[in-house]
């Protein structure tokens, strides 16, 4: 399958391994049960890494956190469905393109989400599940990030 981002073909689309996708999906109940705390921790970590990013968020942060957890739920739901995962990534890419989000900022978001997962779930997430999450998040972000930034 070929991946299209921003209307451009960017190479072979390689989705995460089925076993990793299943680990992400199986963690749904545990992660989603703490979605509000996770969203708060995510933005805390993100703004701690780069306070200037706060200016990108004009909306009420309650609304922003709700949107974030909705996207997170979709990632969980579609981790093992490559085409749907790709469609989600493309839609998110278009939304973030207008904001001028850079590769560095996407990398900060990956780090912030992984830190938030660790804060919220602590020992409840096995290392292989954490790795599967990181793979899913990095894959999503790799499809969202501008190709020549």
C-alpha positions, 0 to 999 in steps of 0.5 A: 500500500502507498501512503499519501500525505497532504496529497503527495505519495510518500512511500510504502505504508508500513503499519505496525505489527499485528501483535503490537496493534493488539497490545495497544487495543487490549490496553484500551480499558486501562488507558481510557478509564483514565482519559481525563488525567492522561489528557491533562498530564499530556498537555502538562508535559508538552507545555513544560517541554516548550511553553511557547506551544501553549500559544497554538491552543486558542480553545478552552483547554477542556475542549482541547483535552476532550478532542485529544482523548477522542483522537486517542480512542480512535487510535486505540480502536483502529490500531490493527486496521491499517487503512482506517489508521492511515485515513485518521493520520491523513485527517489529522495531518490536514488539521495540523498543517494549518497550524504549522506544527514542526517535526520537533514539535511532533517529537515533543508530543510523542515524548509528552504522551509517553510520559503521560502514559507512564505517569498515569498507568505507572506499573499497570502497563507492561514494557511490551505494551508501552513499546507498542504504544510508542510505535503506534504514536510514532507511526501516527506522527510520522504520517502527520509531520510535514515531509520537508520540515 
